[in-house]
Amino acid sequence: MNIALIAIVAAGVLGAVLGIIIGIVAKAFAVEVDERVEGVEERLPGANCGGCGFAGCADFAKAVVEGRAQPGGCPVAAPEAVADIAGYLGIAAEEKEKRVALVRCSGDCANTVRSLYNGVRDCRSAVLVAGGAKGCDYGCLGFGSCADACPFGAIEIRDGLAVVHPELCVGCENCVAACPKNLIIMVPATAEVHVYCNSPEKGAAKRKVCKTACIACRKCVKASGEEDHMLVDGFLVKTNYENPPPPELVEASACPTSALRLASKHVAGGYGGASK
């Protein structure tokens, strides 16, 4: 009995001592948690897409509270949510222009020269192995790596061409990183006129492999006049997103290959190799 009693008392004393030590250590190494971080995270969409540049919504919320990021840095958050977060933290809401993804290519299967391809149905793998099935080295491969990377279902693969639906795009930029051809750029959501071509080759070389390529005829540049809505980059004309052209420029330009298009018409489809 004495031995059993001694063992019980010893165990109790040891447990009490260990409990005190654990309590002291926990208090000494405790990390102060700012309740505002949780408050900001609750006001975020919770997509965890990484478009803000942080690991997830929790990491972004912490950065906002610490002043390392602005509430508007979340590409998924609606203006109302951004204003709510700013009001909660007592800071000014920074207005940020919404940007959406644009695939600079119009070469679907109907308008491009194609070759036999039996490789992996993945854009990055296709580039490394055989370059894909299309004749243009600068065009969309159409295997859907960008669509797979989009957590919001904003990209559709239509007839071998990636098409972005602007109304669904939140600007997370996951697709930009997924495209091995660097075809996808972020543009102002308000921009309506785009050049759906990325090839820097001469017009004659482009037309051999794609009916809808930009041949740098500069009709759009001339129609733009002195407004500088369009920029010439070698054998490729690009939209000046610092001074976006009005929708009327598409009709006024009468682009012979329809590379210059309205975003709404591009998404709707139906383009051929001539202006429509």
C-alpha positions as CSV (number, residue, x, y, z in Angstrom):
1,M,0.0,0.0,0.0
2,N,2.8,2.4,0.9
3,I,4.6,1.8,-2.4
4,A,1.3,2.3,-4.4
5,L,0.6,5.5,-2.5
6,I,4.1,6.8,-3.1
7,A,3.8,6.0,-6.8
8,I,0.4,7.8,-7.1
9,V,1.7,10.9,-5.2
10,A,4.9,11.0,-7.4
11,A,2.9,10.7,-10.6
12,G,0.6,13.5,-9.4
13,V,3.6,15.8,-8.5
14,L,5.3,15.0,-11.8
15,G,2.2,15.8,-13.7
16,A,1.7,19.1,-11.9
17,V,5.3,20.1,-12.6
18,L,5.1,19.2,-16.3
19,G,1.8,21.1,-16.5
20,I,3.5,24.2,-15.0
21,I,6.4,23.9,-17.4
22,I,4.2,23.5,-20.5
23,G,2.1,26.5,-19.4
24,I,5.2,28.6,-19.0
25,V,6.7,27.5,-22.4
26,A,3.4,28.1,-24.1
27,K,3.1,31.6,-22.7
28,A,6.7,32.4,-23.5
29,F,6.4,31.3,-27.2
30,A,2.8,32.3,-27.8
31,V,2.2,34.2,-31.1
32,E,-0.1,37.2,-30.8
33,V,-3.0,36.8,-33.3
34,D,-4.6,39.9,-34.6
35,E,-8.3,39.4,-34.6
36,R,-8.6,41.7,-37.6
37,V,-6.9,39.1,-39.8
38,E,-9.8,36.7,-39.3
39,G,-12.2,39.6,-39.8
40,V,-10.7,40.5,-43.2
41,E,-10.6,36.8,-44.2
42,E,-14.3,36.5,-43.5
43,R,-15.0,39.3,-45.9
44,L,-12.9,37.8,-48.7
45,P,-14.5,35.5,-51.3
46,G,-12.4,32.5,-50.1
47,A,-11.4,31.4,-53.6
48,N,-7.7,30.9,-52.6
49,C,-6.8,31.3,-56.2
50,G,-3.4,33.0,-55.6
51,G,-4.2,35.8,-57.9
52,C,-3.3,38.3,-55.2
53,G,0.3,37.1,-55.2
54,F,-0.1,35.4,-51.7
55,A,-0.4,31.8,-50.7
56,G,-4.2,32.1,-50.1
57,C,-6.9,34.2,-48.6
58,A,-5.6,33.9,-45.0
59,D,-2.1,35.0,-46.1
60,F,-3.5,37.9,-48.1
61,A,-5.7,38.9,-45.1
62,K,-2.7,39.0,-42.9
63,A,-0.8,41.1,-45.4
64,V,-3.7,43.6,-45.7
65,V,-3.8,44.0,-41.9
66,E,-0.1,44.5,-41.7
67,G,-0.2,47.1,-44.5
68,R,1.8,44.9,-47.0
69,A,-1.2,44.7,-49.4
70,Q,-4.3,46.7,-50.3
71,P,-7.8,45.3,-50.0
72,G,-8.2,45.9,-53.8
73,G,-5.3,43.4,-54.4
74,C,-7.8,40.6,-54.4
75,P,-8.8,40.1,-58.0
76,V,-11.9,38.1,-57.1
77,A,-13.4,40.5,-54.5
78,A,-16.2,42.7,-55.7
79,P,-15.9,46.5,-55.2
80,E,-18.5,46.2,-52.4
81,A,-16.3,43.6,-50.6
82,V,-13.2,45.8,-51.0
83,A,-15.0,48.8,-49.5
84,D,-16.3,46.6,-46.7
85,I,-12.8,45.5,-45.8
86,A,-11.4,49.0,-46.0
87,G,-14.2,50.3,-43.8
88,Y,-13.6,47.5,-41.3
89,L,-9.9,48.4,-41.1
90,G,-10.5,52.1,-41.2
91,I,-8.4,52.7,-44.3
92,A,-9.1,54.3,-47.7
93,A,-10.4,51.9,-50.3
94,E,-8.0,51.9,-53.3
95,E,-9.8,51.7,-56.6
96,K,-8.4,49.2,-58.9
97,E,-9.2,48.7,-62.6
98,K,-10.5,45.3,-63.3
99,R,-8.4,43.3,-65.8
100,V,-9.2,40.1,-67.6
101,A,-7.3,37.6,-69.5
102,L,-6.9,37.8,-73.3
103,V,-5.7,34.9,-75.5
104,R,-3.9,36.6,-78.4
105,C,-4.8,34.1,-81.1
106,S,-7.8,33.5,-83.4
107,G,-6.4,30.4,-85.1
108,D,-8.9,27.7,-84.5
109,C,-8.8,24.4,-86.4
110,A,-10.9,25.8,-89.2
111,N,-8.4,28.6,-90.0
112,T,-5.0,27.1,-89.4
113,V,-2.8,24.6,-91.1
114,R,-2.7,21.4,-89.1
115,S,-0.4,18.4,-88.9
116,L,-0.9,15.0,-87.3
117,Y,-0.3,15.0,-83.6
118,N,-0.6,11.9,-81.3
119,G,1.3,13.3,-78.3
120,V,0.2,14.3,-74.8
121,R,-2.8,16.5,-74.7
122,D,-1.1,19.2,-72.6
123,C,0.2,22.5,-73.9
124,R,3.5,22.5,-72.1
125,S,4.3,18.9,-73.0
126,A,3.4,19.5,-76.6
127,V,5.8,22.4,-76.8
128,L,8.6,20.3,-75.4
129,V,7.9,17.3,-77.5
130,A,6.7,18.2,-80.9
131,G,5.3,21.7,-80.9
132,G,1.7,20.7,-81.2
133,A,-0.5,20.2,-84.3
134,K,-0.7,23.7,-85.7
135,G,1.5,25.3,-88.3
136,C,1.9,28.6,-86.4
137,D,4.7,28.5,-83.8
138,Y,3.2,31.4,-82.0
139,G,-0.5,30.4,-81.8
140,C,-2.7,28.6,-79.3
141,L,-2.1,24.9,-79.1
142,G,-5.7,24.3,-77.9
143,F,-5.0,21.5,-75.5
144,G,-6.6,23.4,-72.6
145,S,-3.8,23.8,-70.0
146,C,-5.1,27.4,-69.4
147,A,-8.6,26.1,-69.0
148,D,-7.5,23.5,-66.5
149,A,-5.6,26.2,-64.5
150,C,-8.7,28.5,-64.3
151,P,-10.6,27.9,-61.1
152,F,-13.6,29.9,-62.3
153,G,-14.4,28.2,-65.6
154,A,-13.7,31.3,-67.6
155,I,-11.9,29.6,-70.5
156,E,-13.5,27.5,-73.1
157,I,-11.6,25.4,-75.7
158,R,-13.5,25.8,-78.9
159,D,-12.4,24.1,-82.1
160,G,-8.8,23.9,-80.9
161,L,-8.7,27.5,-79.6
162,A,-8.8,28.9,-76.0
163,V,-11.5,31.5,-75.7
164,V,-11.9,33.6,-72.5
165,H,-15.3,34.6,-71.3
166,P,-14.6,38.1,-69.8
167,E,-17.7,38.1,-67.6
168,L,-16.4,35.0,-65.8
169,C,-12.8,36.0,-65.6
170,V,-11.7,37.5,-62.3
171,G,-8.1,38.3,-63.3
172,C,-6.4,35.7,-61.1
173,E,-3.7,35.2,-63.8
174,N,-3.4,31.5,-63.3
175,C,-3.9,31.0,-67.1
176,V,-1.1,33.4,-67.8
177,A,1.4,31.2,-66.0
178,A,-0.1,28.0,-67.5
179,C,0.4,29.1,-71.2
180,P,3.9,28.0,-72.5
181,K,3.5,30.2,-75.6
182,N,3.0,33.4,-73.5
183,L,-0.1,34.1,-75.5
184,I,-2.2,35.3,-72.6
185,I,-2.0,38.8,-71.3
186,M,-4.1,40.8,-68.8
187,V,-6.1,43.7,-70.4
188,P,-8.5,46.3,-69.0
189,A,-12.0,44.7,-68.7
190,T,-13.4,47.8,-70.4
191,A,-11.3,47.3,-73.6
192,E,-13.5,46.0,-76.4
193,V,-11.2,45.9,-79.4
194,H,-8.3,43.4,-79.6
195,V,-5.8,42.1,-82.1
196,Y,-6.1,38.3,-81.8
197,C,-2.7,37.4,-83.1
198,N,0.8,37.1,-81.6
199,S,3.0,36.2,-84.5
200,P,5.9,38.5,-85.2
201,E,6.6,36.9,-88.7
202,K,6.0,38.6,-92.0
203,G,2.4,38.7,-93.3
204,A,3.1,36.3,-96.2
205,A,4.6,33.7,-93.8
206,K,1.6,34.1,-91.4
207,R,-1.0,33.6,-94.2
208,K,0.6,30.3,-95.2
209,V,-0.3,28.8,-91.8
210,C,-3.3,30.9,-90.6
211,K,-6.2,32.7,-92.4
212,T,-6.9,35.0,-89.4
213,A,-3.4,36.2,-88.7
214,C,-2.5,39.9,-88.5
215,I,-0.6,40.8,-91.7
216,A,0.3,44.3,-90.5
217,C,-1.5,45.9,-93.3
218,R,-2.0,48.9,-91.0
219,K,-5.6,49.6,-92.1
220,C,-6.5,49.8,-88.4
221,V,-3.6,52.2,-87.7
222,K,-4.7,54.5,-90.6
223,A,-8.4,54.3,-89.5
224,S,-7.2,55.3,-86.0
225,G,-5.6,58.5,-87.4
226,E,-3.7,60.5,-84.8
227,E,-5.5,58.9,-81.9
228,D,-2.8,56.3,-81.4
229,H,-5.3,53.6,-80.6
230,M,-3.1,51.0,-82.4
231,L,0.6,50.3,-82.0
232,V,2.9,48.9,-84.7
233,D,5.5,46.3,-83.5
234,G,7.4,45.1,-86.5
235,F,5.1,42.9,-88.5
236,L,2.4,42.9,-85.9
237,V,-0.1,45.5,-84.9
238,K,-1.3,45.6,-81.2
239,T,-4.0,47.4,-79.3
240,N,-2.8,50.3,-77.3
241,Y,-4.4,49.5,-73.9
242,E,-3.3,52.9,-72.5
243,N,-5.6,54.4,-75.1
244,P,-8.1,51.7,-76.1
245,P,-9.8,52.1,-79.5
246,P,-13.6,52.6,-79.7
247,P,-15.7,49.7,-81.1
248,E,-16.3,51.6,-84.3
249,L,-12.7,51.2,-85.3
250,V,-13.3,47.5,-86.2
251,E,-15.8,48.3,-88.9
252,A,-13.8,51.4,-90.1
253,S,-10.6,49.3,-90.4
254,A,-12.2,46.5,-92.4
255,C,-9.4,44.1,-91.3
256,P,-8.9,41.7,-94.3
257,T,-8.2,38.7,-92.0
258,S,-10.5,39.6,-89.1
259,A,-7.6,39.5,-86.7
260,L,-8.9,42.8,-85.3
261,R,-12.1,42.0,-83.5
262,L,-14.6,43.0,-80.9
263,A,-14.3,40.9,-77.8
264,S,-18.0,40.1,-77.8
265,K,-17.9,38.9,-81.4
266,H,-14.8,36.8,-80.7
267,V,-16.5,35.1,-77.8
268,A,-19.6,34.6,-79.9
269,G,-17.6,32.9,-82.7
270,G,-18.4,32.7,-86.4
271,Y,-15.3,34.4,-87.7
272,G,-13.7,33.1,-90.9
273,G,-10.6,34.3,-92.7
274,A,-12.1,37.5,-93.9
275,S,-13.6,40.5,-92.2
276,K,-17.3,40.1,-91.1
